[in-house]
Amino acid sequence: MTNVRGRGTGDNPPNRFENRSFEADPDAADPEAPLPRTQFLKDSSRTIIAKNDSPDVGFDRSINPYRGCEHGCVYCYARPYHEFLGYSAGLDFETKILVKEDAPELLREELASPKWVPQVIAVSGVTDAYQPAERNYGLTRRCLQVLAEYRNPVLIITKNHLVTRDADVLAEMAASRAAGVVLSITTLDPALARIMEPRTSTPARRLEAIETLARAGVPVGVNVAPIIPGLTDSEVPAILKAAAKAGARFAGHTVVRLPYAVKELFSQWLTDHYPDRKDKVLNRIQGVRGGKLNDPRFGSRMSGEGVYAEQIEALFQLARKKAGIPGGRAELSAASFRLPPGPQLTLF
């Protein structure tokens, strides 16, 4: 693996759908070569609301203005989705970002359709809608403004402080019980976060985001995710305590899962950064995944199973209660959904 500053991985493992792949010669690598720049490519999707039929996700519809994610979290389960686009789950996932430039317009069309049944839409069901690209494109904010027009409820999941930029729209929607935000926090250790999820907001900034949104009247919670057995599981109580102090009103958690190429990427990352803990971490993950590093089965893929998974669950629940965070999730409602006045009505 070639370490690349500011990236979760320097590797581009073969695409599992391709017969041929390019393998760089590590001995020929130029240490003075410029760092790989992020490329932004137009995504020509003609729909924006994705349907989800996974019973353990918690939402049925989601929107993702971007494909790929510059945050570069090395453990990200979404990396293999980039392989469907002909790219690698490695560095390509972090540097080739597809942008759905028509996302707000497509969203308006779909919400206005007689077929649309008002319901909660999750933002960032796959890749983070507040990744660095959002500062330039502003697609997520424009989508929120469309959702606010219709008062269609939205649940945002992010690791980026940039979500506070949209506190005005979110507060407006929250008045109709139509908005909630979840900040994902993996660790409170800024040094670990910097190498494991290099372009996300620091843990301190994520806590600041919780505080800012809570003060604005937006229901906000924390997702301790992913919990990495043997590496971050001991931080669960501290994360929940800090999130509660910042104003988190609900909390959830998931256990790390490493599908397809993510297994090799994460394993190599441990070799590079935590060689002394590598075997312990991988053994612990296998201990909650039936002897494997990934278990895609519904019902267990989010939390794992077995004695150690039960211990993580017990630790989380006890820490949540001690922190004073109620159970459950944001209570959102589609009761206030409306169709905005059409152009013909604005004449009166």
Short mmCIF file of the C-alpha atoms (twelve columns), coordinates in Angstrom:
data_MODEL
# 
_entry.id   MODEL 
# 
loop_
_atom_site.group_PDB 
_atom_site.id 
_atom_site.type_symbol 
_atom_site.label_atom_id 
_atom_site.label_alt_id 
_atom_site.label_comp_id 
_atom_site.label_asym_id 
_atom_site.label_seq_id 
_atom_site.Cartn_x 
_atom_site.Cartn_y 
_atom_site.Cartn_z 
_atom_site.pdbx_PDB_model_num 
ATOM 1   C CA . MET A 1   0.000   0.000   0.000   1 
ATOM 2   C CA . THR A 2   1.211   3.504   -0.849  1 
ATOM 3   C CA . ASN A 3   0.285   5.977   1.856   1 
ATOM 4   C CA . VAL A 4   -1.160  9.124   0.318   1 
ATOM 5   C CA . ARG A 5   -1.419  12.156  2.566   1 
ATOM 6   C CA . GLY A 6   -5.015  13.165  3.185   1 
ATOM 7   C CA . ARG A 7   -6.460  9.959   1.746   1 
ATOM 8   C CA . GLY A 8   -7.843  6.891   3.503   1 
ATOM 9   C CA . THR A 9   -5.983  4.572   1.156   1 
ATOM 10  C CA . GLY A 10  -3.399  4.808   -1.581  1 
ATOM 11  C CA . ASP A 11  -4.472  1.534   -3.166  1 
ATOM 12  C CA . ASN A 12  -6.767  0.872   -6.098  1 
ATOM 13  C CA . PRO A 13  -7.649  -2.833  -5.825  1 
ATOM 14  C CA . PRO A 14  -9.061  -4.548  -8.922  1 
ATOM 15  C CA . ASN A 15  -12.697 -3.999  -9.763  1 
ATOM 16  C CA . ARG A 16  -14.480 -7.297  -9.132  1 
ATOM 17  C CA . PHE A 17  -16.528 -6.856  -12.310 1 
ATOM 18  C CA . GLU A 18  -13.555 -6.261  -14.614 1 
ATOM 19  C CA . ASN A 19  -11.363 -8.952  -16.201 1 
ATOM 20  C CA . ARG A 20  -8.301  -6.753  -16.435 1 
ATOM 21  C CA . SER A 21  -6.684  -4.378  -13.981 1 
ATOM 22  C CA . PHE A 22  -3.678  -2.092  -13.772 1 
ATOM 23  C CA . GLU A 23  -1.125  -2.793  -11.076 1 
ATOM 24  C CA . ALA A 24  1.406   -0.056  -10.409 1 
ATOM 25  C CA . ASP A 25  5.031   -0.909  -9.731  1 
ATOM 26  C CA . PRO A 26  5.693   0.226   -6.148  1 
ATOM 27  C CA . ASP A 27  9.432   0.451   -6.860  1 
ATOM 28  C CA . ALA A 28  8.759   2.900   -9.665  1 
ATOM 29  C CA . ALA A 29  6.644   5.255   -7.573  1 
ATOM 30  C CA . ASP A 30  7.870   8.851   -7.596  1 
ATOM 31  C CA . PRO A 31  7.849   10.283  -4.052  1 
ATOM 32  C CA . GLU A 32  7.926   13.787  -5.548  1 
ATOM 33  C CA . ALA A 33  4.872   13.193  -7.729  1 
ATOM 34  C CA . PRO A 34  1.904   15.479  -6.977  1 
ATOM 35  C CA . LEU A 35  -0.866  14.097  -4.812  1 
ATOM 36  C CA . PRO A 36  -3.872  12.704  -6.697  1 
ATOM 37  C CA . ARG A 37  -6.416  15.441  -7.228  1 
ATOM 38  C CA . THR A 38  -10.139 14.921  -6.869  1 
ATOM 39  C CA . GLN A 39  -12.025 14.729  -10.161 1 
ATOM 40  C CA . PHE A 40  -15.673 15.778  -10.318 1 
ATOM 41  C CA . LEU A 41  -17.671 14.003  -13.014 1 
ATOM 42  C CA . LYS A 42  -21.228 14.637  -14.128 1 
ATOM 43  C CA . ASP A 43  -23.734 11.974  -13.137 1 
ATOM 44  C CA . SER A 44  -26.535 11.641  -15.680 1 
ATOM 45  C CA . SER A 45  -29.065 9.883   -13.420 1 
ATOM 46  C CA . ARG A 46  -32.668 10.738  -14.302 1 
ATOM 47  C CA . THR A 47  -34.119 9.946   -10.870 1 
ATOM 48  C CA . ILE A 48  -32.933 10.990  -7.418  1 
ATOM 49  C CA . ILE A 49  -35.117 9.227   -4.842  1 
ATOM 50  C CA . ALA A 50  -33.782 5.719   -4.296  1 
ATOM 51  C CA . LYS A 51  -35.942 2.931   -2.896  1 
ATOM 52  C CA . ASN A 52  -34.501 0.818   -0.125  1 
ATOM 53  C CA . ASP A 53  -35.913 -2.580  0.793   1 
ATOM 54  C CA . SER A 54  -33.416 -3.440  3.540   1 
ATOM 55  C CA . PRO A 55  -35.380 -4.162  6.722   1 
ATOM 56  C CA . ASP A 56  -32.548 -3.131  9.050   1 
ATOM 57  C CA . VAL A 57  -31.777 0.348   7.708   1 
ATOM 58  C CA . GLY A 58  -34.661 2.336   9.189   1 
ATOM 59  C CA . PHE A 59  -35.795 4.237   6.092   1 
ATOM 60  C CA . ASP A 60  -37.396 3.315   2.769   1 
ATOM 61  C CA . ARG A 61  -36.344 6.254   0.580   1 
ATOM 62  C CA . SER A 62  -33.096 8.178   0.292   1 
ATOM 63  C CA . ILE A 63  -31.284 10.679  -1.891  1 
ATOM 64  C CA . ASN A 64  -27.553 10.915  -2.589  1 
ATOM 65  C CA . PRO A 65  -26.454 14.012  -4.550  1 
ATOM 66  C CA . TYR A 66  -22.948 12.560  -4.899  1 
ATOM 67  C CA . ARG A 67  -21.483 9.149   -5.691  1 
ATOM 68  C CA . GLY A 68  -18.104 8.417   -4.205  1 
ATOM 69  C CA . CYS A 69  -16.932 10.303  -1.134  1 
ATOM 70  C CA . GLU A 70  -13.902 12.484  -0.577  1 
ATOM 71  C CA . HIS A 71  -14.088 11.912  3.179   1 
ATOM 72  C CA . GLY A 72  -12.017 8.783   2.510   1 
ATOM 73  C CA . CYS A 73  -13.099 6.682   5.507   1 
ATOM 74  C CA . VAL A 74  -11.029 3.534   5.067   1 
ATOM 75  C CA . TYR A 75  -13.730 1.269   6.533   1 
ATOM 76  C CA . CYS A 76  -16.605 2.668   4.441   1 
ATOM 77  C CA . TYR A 77  -19.063 -0.042  3.382   1 
ATOM 78  C CA . ALA A 78  -20.106 2.112   0.399   1 
ATOM 79  C CA . ARG A 79  -16.754 1.803   -1.364  1 
ATOM 80  C CA . PRO A 80  -17.781 -1.274  -3.439  1 
ATOM 81  C CA . TYR A 81  -20.660 0.704   -4.974  1 
ATOM 82  C CA . HIS A 82  -18.045 2.530   -7.041  1 
ATOM 83  C CA . GLU A 83  -17.236 -0.740  -8.768  1 
ATOM 84  C CA . PHE A 84  -20.651 -0.642  -10.450 1 
ATOM 85  C CA . LEU A 85  -19.442 2.535   -12.168 1 
ATOM 86  C CA . GLY A 86  -16.291 0.898   -13.496 1 
ATOM 87  C CA . TYR A 87  -13.989 2.318   -10.824 1 
ATOM 88  C CA . SER A 88  -12.049 0.862   -7.919  1 
ATOM 89  C CA . ALA A 89  -13.306 0.764   -4.347  1 
ATOM 90  C CA . GLY A 90  -9.964  2.201   -3.260  1 
ATOM 91  C CA . LEU A 91  -8.489  5.560   -4.153  1 
ATOM 92  C CA . ASP A 92  -10.966 5.971   -7.036  1 
ATOM 93  C CA . PHE A 93  -13.808 6.093   -4.498  1 
ATOM 94  C CA . GLU A 94  -12.170 9.106   -2.850  1 
ATOM 95  C CA . THR A 95  -10.954 10.933  -5.944  1 
ATOM 96  C CA . LYS A 96  -13.584 10.320  -8.637  1 
ATOM 97  C CA . ILE A 97  -16.757 11.955  -7.360  1 
ATOM 98  C CA . LEU A 98  -19.868 11.798  -9.518  1 
ATOM 99  C CA . VAL A 99  -22.074 14.840  -9.130  1 
ATOM 100 C CA . LYS A 100 -25.824 14.764  -9.718  1 
ATOM 101 C CA . GLU A 101 -26.105 18.360  -10.912 1 
ATOM 102 C CA . ASP A 102 -29.848 18.034  -11.570 1 
ATOM 103 C CA . ALA A 103 -30.630 16.579  -8.134  1 
ATOM 104 C CA . PRO A 104 -32.844 19.481  -6.883  1 
ATOM 105 C CA . GLU A 105 -34.863 19.612  -10.098 1 
ATOM 106 C CA . LEU A 106 -35.294 15.828  -10.171 1 
ATOM 107 C CA . LEU A 107 -36.385 15.879  -6.540  1 
ATOM 108 C CA . ARG A 108 -39.003 18.539  -7.231  1 
ATOM 109 C CA . GLU A 109 -40.410 16.493  -10.117 1 
ATOM 110 C CA . GLU A 110 -40.670 13.351  -8.019  1 
ATOM 111 C CA . LEU A 111 -42.274 15.060  -5.015  1 
ATOM 112 C CA . ALA A 112 -44.823 16.734  -7.300  1 
ATOM 113 C CA . SER A 113 -45.805 13.433  -8.889  1 
ATOM 114 C CA . PRO A 114 -49.244 12.032  -7.952  1 
ATOM 115 C CA . LYS A 115 -47.445 8.742   -7.321  1 
ATOM 116 C CA . TRP A 116 -45.392 10.176  -4.459  1 
ATOM 117 C CA . VAL A 117 -46.500 9.065   -1.010  1 
ATOM 118 C CA . PRO A 118 -45.199 11.538  1.614   1 
ATOM 119 C CA . GLN A 119 -42.648 9.829   3.848   1 
ATOM 120 C CA . VAL A 120 -39.263 10.336  5.460   1 
ATOM 121 C CA . ILE A 121 -36.394 10.699  3.008   1 
ATOM 122 C CA . ALA A 122 -32.898 9.977   4.289   1 
ATOM 123 C CA . VAL A 123 -30.055 12.134  2.996   1 
ATOM 124 C CA . SER A 124 -26.708 10.333  2.801   1 
ATOM 125 C CA . GLY A 125 -28.008 6.807   2.707   1 
ATOM 126 C CA . VAL A 126 -24.761 5.805   0.997   1 
ATOM 127 C CA . THR A 127 -22.174 8.588   0.614   1 
ATOM 128 C CA . ASP A 128 -22.043 11.767  2.694   1 
ATOM 129 C CA . ALA A 129 -24.087 14.628  1.230   1 
ATOM 130 C CA . TYR A 130 -21.941 17.150  3.145   1 
ATOM 131 C CA . GLN A 131 -18.582 15.962  1.840   1 
ATOM 132 C CA . PRO A 132 -16.171 18.707  0.638   1 
ATOM 133 C CA . ALA A 133 -17.768 18.888  -2.825  1 
ATOM 134 C CA . GLU A 134 -20.930 20.312  -1.243  1 
ATOM 135 C CA . ARG A 135 -19.132 23.572  -0.417  1 
ATOM 136 C CA . ASN A 136 -18.840 24.287  -4.134  1 
ATOM 137 C CA . TYR A 137 -21.935 22.635  -5.585  1 
ATOM 138 C CA . GLY A 138 -24.519 23.321  -2.866  1 
ATOM 139 C CA . LEU A 139 -26.748 20.506  -4.126  1 
ATOM 140 C CA . THR A 140 -27.671 19.257  -0.665  1 
ATOM 141 C CA . ARG A 141 -28.850 22.677  0.469   1 
ATOM 142 C CA . ARG A 142 -30.925 23.125  -2.683  1 
ATOM 143 C CA . CYS A 143 -32.479 19.679  -2.151  1 
ATOM 144 C CA . LEU A 144 -33.325 20.660  1.431   1 
ATOM 145 C CA . GLN A 145 -34.993 23.820  0.182   1 
ATOM 146 C CA . VAL A 146 -37.156 21.721  -2.138  1 
ATOM 147 C CA . LEU A 147 -38.067 19.382  0.718   1 
ATOM 148 C CA . ALA A 148 -38.917 22.424  2.862   1 
ATOM 149 C CA . GLU A 149 -41.274 23.734  0.180   1 
ATOM 150 C CA . TYR A 150 -43.170 20.458  0.307   1 
ATOM 151 C CA . ARG A 151 -42.608 19.969  4.042   1 
ATOM 152 C CA . ASN A 152 -41.533 16.436  3.269   1 
ATOM 153 C CA . PRO A 153 -39.681 15.036  6.292   1 
ATOM 154 C CA . VAL A 154 -35.951 14.447  6.011   1 
ATOM 155 C CA . LEU A 155 -33.361 12.644  8.129   1 
ATOM 156 C CA . ILE A 156 -29.756 13.660  7.517   1 
ATOM 157 C CA . ILE A 157 -26.812 11.423  8.399   1 
ATOM 158 C CA . THR A 158 -23.381 13.045  8.165   1 
ATOM 159 C CA . LYS A 159 -19.865 13.350  9.584   1 
ATOM 160 C CA . ASN A 160 -19.386 16.924  8.486   1 
ATOM 161 C CA . HIS A 161 -19.798 20.183  10.397  1 
ATOM 162 C CA . LEU A 162 -20.966 21.737  7.116   1 
ATOM 163 C CA . VAL A 163 -24.492 20.583  7.971   1 
ATOM 164 C CA . THR A 164 -24.717 23.591  10.321  1 
ATOM 165 C CA . ARG A 165 -24.693 25.864  7.273   1 
ATOM 166 C CA . ASP A 166 -28.247 24.682  6.651   1 
ATOM 167 C CA . ALA A 167 -29.491 25.146  10.209  1 
ATOM 168 C CA . ASP A 168 -31.943 27.793  8.982   1 
ATOM 169 C CA . VAL A 169 -33.748 25.434  6.590   1 
ATOM 170 C CA . LEU A 170 -33.604 22.548  9.047   1 
ATOM 171 C CA . ALA A 171 -35.022 24.650  11.887  1 
ATOM 172 C CA . GLU A 172 -37.897 25.747  9.647   1 
ATOM 173 C CA . MET A 173 -38.688 22.127  8.812   1 
ATOM 174 C CA . ALA A 174 -38.241 20.999  12.413  1 
ATOM 175 C CA . ALA A 175 -41.109 23.287  13.400  1 
ATOM 176 C CA . SER A 176 -43.331 20.877  11.437  1 
ATOM 177 C CA . ARG A 177 -41.551 17.782  12.789  1 
ATOM 178 C CA . ALA A 178 -40.069 17.380  9.325   1 
ATOM 179 C CA . ALA A 179 -36.313 17.368  10.002  1 
ATOM 180 C CA . GLY A 180 -33.786 15.455  12.066  1 
ATOM 181 C CA . VAL A 181 -30.001 15.143  11.922  1 
ATOM 182 C CA . VAL A 182 -27.602 12.409  12.999  1 
ATOM 183 C CA . LEU A 183 -23.890 13.070  13.444  1 
ATOM 184 C CA . SER A 184 -21.781 9.923   13.124  1 
ATOM 185 C CA . ILE A 185 -18.838 9.782   15.523  1 
ATOM 186 C CA . THR A 186 -16.397 6.886   15.363  1 
ATOM 187 C CA . THR A 187 -13.758 8.122   17.775  1 
ATOM 188 C CA . LEU A 188 -12.928 11.142  19.927  1 
ATOM 189 C CA . ASP A 189 -9.223  10.748  19.180  1 
ATOM 190 C CA . PRO A 190 -8.308  13.383  16.552  1 
ATOM 191 C CA . ALA A 191 -5.100  11.567  15.608  1 
ATOM 192 C CA . LEU A 192 -6.949  8.333   14.884  1 
ATOM 193 C CA . ALA A 193 -9.694  10.175  13.012  1 
ATOM 194 C CA . ARG A 194 -7.133  11.968  10.851  1 
ATOM 195 C CA . ILE A 195 -5.738  8.725   9.427   1 
ATOM 196 C CA . MET A 196 -8.918  6.630   9.485   1 
ATOM 197 C CA . GLU A 197 -11.399 9.176   8.091   1 
ATOM 198 C CA . PRO A 198 -9.026  11.878  6.807   1 
ATOM 199 C CA . ARG A 199 -11.332 14.455  5.206   1 
ATOM 200 C CA . THR A 200 -14.221 14.348  7.634   1 
ATOM 201 C CA . SER A 201 -14.721 17.029  10.267  1 
ATOM 202 C CA . THR A 202 -12.725 16.426  13.422  1 
ATOM 203 C CA . PRO A 203 -14.560 14.767  16.319  1 
ATOM 204 C CA . ALA A 204 -14.640 18.107  18.151  1 
ATOM 205 C CA . ARG A 205 -16.261 19.823  15.168  1 
ATOM 206 C CA . ARG A 206 -18.911 17.115  14.948  1 
ATOM 207 C CA . LEU A 207 -19.765 17.711  18.601  1 
ATOM 208 C CA . GLU A 208 -19.937 21.430  17.830  1 
ATOM 209 C CA . ALA A 209 -22.387 20.629  15.037  1 
ATOM 210 C CA . ILE A 210 -24.624 18.745  17.463  1 
ATOM 211 C CA . GLU A 211 -24.573 21.739  19.802  1 
ATOM 212 C CA . THR A 212 -25.313 24.244  17.030  1 
ATOM 213 C CA . LEU A 213 -28.242 22.275  15.642  1 
ATOM 214 C CA . ALA A 214 -29.673 21.596  19.081  1 
ATOM 215 C CA . ARG A 215 -29.621 25.332  19.866  1 
ATOM 216 C CA . ALA A 216 -31.414 25.981  16.573  1 
ATOM 217 C CA . GLY A 217 -34.217 23.666  17.623  1 
ATOM 218 C CA . VAL A 218 -33.339 20.845  15.258  1 
ATOM 219 C CA . PRO A 219 -33.737 17.314  16.696  1 
ATOM 220 C CA . VAL A 220 -30.198 15.964  16.588  1 
ATOM 221 C CA . GLY A 221 -28.656 12.694  17.658  1 
ATOM 222 C CA . VAL A 222 -25.442 10.720  17.498  1 
ATOM 223 C CA . ASN A 223 -24.595 7.519   15.702  1 
ATOM 224 C CA . VAL A 224 -21.622 5.746   17.286  1 
ATOM 225 C CA . ALA A 225 -20.616 4.212   14.019  1 
ATOM 226 C CA . PRO A 226 -18.999 2.159   13.049  1 
ATOM 227 C CA . ILE A 227 -17.822 0.602   16.281  1 
ATOM 228 C CA . ILE A 228 -14.580 -1.190  15.466  1 
ATOM 229 C CA . PRO A 229 -13.999 -4.050  17.936  1 
ATOM 230 C CA . GLY A 230 -10.540 -3.916  19.453  1 
ATOM 231 C CA . LEU A 231 -9.932  -0.372  18.219  1 
ATOM 232 C CA . THR A 232 -12.761 2.027   19.102  1 
ATOM 233 C CA . ASP A 233 -15.241 -0.020  21.161  1 
ATOM 234 C CA . SER A 234 -13.774 1.230   24.438  1 
ATOM 235 C CA . GLU A 235 -14.716 4.799   23.432  1 
ATOM 236 C CA . VAL A 236 -18.469 4.164   23.323  1 
ATOM 237 C CA . PRO A 237 -19.227 5.595   26.815  1 
ATOM 238 C CA . ALA A 238 -17.082 8.700   26.244  1 
ATOM 239 C CA . ILE A 239 -18.656 9.397   22.841  1 
ATOM 240 C CA . LEU A 240 -22.179 9.136   24.230  1 
ATOM 241 C CA . LYS A 241 -21.334 11.311  27.226  1 
ATOM 242 C CA . ALA A 242 -19.819 14.013  25.000  1 
ATOM 243 C CA . ALA A 243 -22.732 13.866  22.547  1 
ATOM 244 C CA . ALA A 244 -25.272 14.153  25.357  1 
ATOM 245 C CA . LYS A 245 -23.453 17.186  26.753  1 
ATOM 246 C CA . ALA A 246 -23.587 18.761  23.278  1 
ATOM 247 C CA . GLY A 247 -27.342 18.239  23.057  1 
ATOM 248 C CA . ALA A 248 -27.926 14.853  21.391  1 
ATOM 249 C CA . ARG A 249 -31.510 13.699  21.939  1 
ATOM 250 C CA . PHE A 250 -31.220 10.161  20.560  1 
ATOM 251 C CA . ALA A 251 -28.474 7.694   19.766  1 
ATOM 252 C CA . GLY A 252 -27.747 4.611   17.699  1 
ATOM 253 C CA . HIS A 253 -24.800 2.451   16.760  1 
ATOM 254 C CA . THR A 254 -23.544 -0.045  14.204  1 
ATOM 255 C CA . VAL A 255 -20.634 -2.464  14.165  1 
ATOM 256 C CA . VAL A 256 -18.094 -2.220  11.348  1 
ATOM 257 C CA . ARG A 257 -18.660 -4.419  8.286   1 
ATOM 258 C CA . LEU A 258 -16.076 -4.911  5.567   1 
ATOM 259 C CA . PRO A 259 -17.632 -6.045  2.278   1 
ATOM 260 C CA . TYR A 260 -15.657 -7.058  -0.804  1 
ATOM 261 C CA . ALA A 261 -12.493 -4.995  -1.370  1 
ATOM 262 C CA . VAL A 262 -12.954 -3.098  1.904   1 
ATOM 263 C CA . LYS A 263 -11.648 -6.167  3.751   1 
ATOM 264 C CA . GLU A 264 -8.238  -5.897  2.083   1 
ATOM 265 C CA . LEU A 265 -8.131  -2.107  2.287   1 
ATOM 266 C CA . PHE A 266 -8.860  -2.095  6.007   1 
ATOM 267 C CA . SER A 267 -6.493  -4.954  6.713   1 
ATOM 268 C CA . GLN A 268 -3.685  -3.149  4.905   1 
ATOM 269 C CA . TRP A 269 -4.525  0.058   6.766   1 
ATOM 270 C CA . LEU A 270 -4.061  -1.792  10.042  1 
ATOM 271 C CA . THR A 271 -0.711  -3.114  8.811   1 
ATOM 272 C CA . ASP A 272 0.407   0.416   7.986   1 
ATOM 273 C CA . HIS A 273 -0.867  2.195   11.086  1 
ATOM 274 C CA . TYR A 274 -1.539  -0.359  13.859  1 
ATOM 275 C CA . PRO A 275 0.543   -3.471  13.114  1 
ATOM 276 C CA . ASP A 276 0.682   -4.390  16.790  1 
ATOM 277 C CA . ARG A 277 -3.109  -4.407  17.041  1 
ATOM 278 C CA . LYS A 278 -3.963  -5.805  13.615  1 
ATOM 279 C CA . ASP A 279 -4.533  -9.427  14.642  1 
ATOM 280 C CA . LYS A 280 -6.591  -8.420  17.677  1 
ATOM 281 C CA . VAL A 281 -8.851  -6.111  15.674  1 
ATOM 282 C CA . LEU A 282 -9.415  -8.569  12.822  1 
ATOM 283 C CA . ASN A 283 -10.047 -11.432 15.245  1 
ATOM 284 C CA . ARG A 284 -12.579 -9.348  17.141  1 
ATOM 285 C CA . ILE A 285 -14.380 -8.419  13.915  1 
ATOM 286 C CA . GLN A 286 -14.454 -12.069 12.887  1 
ATOM 287 C CA . GLY A 287 -15.815 -12.851 16.335  1 
ATOM 288 C CA . VAL A 288 -18.958 -10.815 15.662  1 
ATOM 289 C CA . ARG A 289 -19.207 -11.826 11.986  1 
ATOM 290 C CA . GLY A 290 -19.338 -15.603 12.246  1 
ATOM 291 C CA . GLY A 291 -15.624 -16.063 11.573  1 
ATOM 292 C CA . LYS A 292 -15.606 -13.675 8.595   1 
ATOM 293 C CA . LEU A 293 -14.928 -9.968  8.159   1 
ATOM 294 C CA . ASN A 294 -18.354 -9.323  6.686   1 
ATOM 295 C CA . ASP A 295 -21.810 -10.775 7.167   1 
ATOM 296 C CA . PRO A 296 -24.350 -9.326  4.697   1 
ATOM 297 C CA . ARG A 297 -27.382 -10.985 6.254   1 
ATOM 298 C CA . PHE A 298 -30.249 -8.749  7.280   1 
ATOM 299 C CA . GLY A 299 -30.719 -8.713  11.018  1 
ATOM 300 C CA . SER A 300 -27.062 -9.191  11.891  1 
ATOM 301 C CA . ARG A 301 -25.085 -7.059  9.442   1 
ATOM 302 C CA . MET A 302 -25.524 -3.860  11.460  1 
ATOM 303 C CA . SER A 303 -24.846 -5.242  14.931  1 
ATOM 304 C CA . GLY A 304 -23.125 -8.581  14.484  1 
ATOM 305 C CA . GLU A 305 -23.906 -11.627 16.580  1 
ATOM 306 C CA . GLY A 306 -22.335 -13.771 19.252  1 
ATOM 307 C CA . VAL A 307 -21.051 -13.096 22.747  1 
ATOM 308 C CA . TYR A 308 -18.850 -10.146 21.868  1 
ATOM 309 C CA . ALA A 309 -21.612 -8.475  19.843  1 
ATOM 310 C CA . GLU A 310 -23.904 -8.871  22.841  1 
ATOM 311 C CA . GLN A 311 -21.264 -7.235  25.033  1 
ATOM 312 C CA . ILE A 312 -21.031 -4.269  22.651  1 
ATOM 313 C CA . GLU A 313 -24.819 -3.919  22.690  1 
ATOM 314 C CA . ALA A 314 -24.914 -4.049  26.497  1 
ATOM 315 C CA . LEU A 315 -22.094 -1.500  26.735  1 
ATOM 316 C CA . PHE A 316 -23.894 0.863   24.363  1 
ATOM 317 C CA . GLN A 317 -27.242 0.635   26.134  1 
ATOM 318 C CA . LEU A 318 -25.721 1.121   29.589  1 
ATOM 319 C CA . ALA A 319 -23.624 4.074   28.407  1 
ATOM 320 C CA . ARG A 320 -26.618 5.635   26.656  1 
ATOM 321 C CA . LYS A 321 -28.698 5.473   29.834  1 
ATOM 322 C CA . LYS A 322 -25.853 6.862   31.948  1 
ATOM 323 C CA . ALA A 323 -25.464 9.726   29.492  1 
ATOM 324 C CA . GLY A 324 -29.171 10.478  29.788  1 
ATOM 325 C CA . ILE A 325 -29.975 9.975   26.116  1 
ATOM 326 C CA . PRO A 326 -33.454 8.474   25.542  1 
ATOM 327 C CA . GLY A 327 -33.865 5.449   23.304  1 
ATOM 328 C CA . GLY A 328 -35.427 5.558   19.868  1 
ATOM 329 C CA . ARG A 329 -34.794 7.983   17.026  1 
ATOM 330 C CA . ALA A 330 -35.998 11.318  15.672  1 
ATOM 331 C CA . GLU A 331 -39.794 11.413  15.658  1 
ATOM 332 C CA . LEU A 332 -40.602 12.771  12.220  1 
ATOM 333 C CA . SER A 333 -43.990 13.193  10.587  1 
ATOM 334 C CA . ALA A 334 -45.291 13.643  7.046   1 
ATOM 335 C CA . ALA A 335 -48.575 15.131  8.300   1 
ATOM 336 C CA . SER A 336 -47.595 18.642  7.184   1 
ATOM 337 C CA . PHE A 337 -46.753 17.636  3.606   1 
ATOM 338 C CA . ARG A 338 -48.170 20.078  1.069   1 
ATOM 339 C CA . LEU A 339 -48.007 20.837  -2.615  1 
ATOM 340 C CA . PRO A 340 -46.547 24.320  -3.114  1 
ATOM 341 C CA . PRO A 341 -48.711 26.772  -5.056  1 
ATOM 342 C CA . GLY A 342 -48.286 26.393  -8.810  1 
ATOM 343 C CA . PRO A 343 -47.275 29.306  -11.040 1 
ATOM 344 C CA . GLN A 344 -50.891 29.929  -12.018 1 
ATOM 345 C CA . LEU A 345 -51.905 30.546  -8.398  1 
ATOM 346 C CA . THR A 346 -49.252 33.186  -7.787  1 
ATOM 347 C CA . LEU A 347 -51.285 35.613  -9.950  1 
ATOM 348 C CA . PHE A 348 -53.921 35.890  -7.256  1 
# 
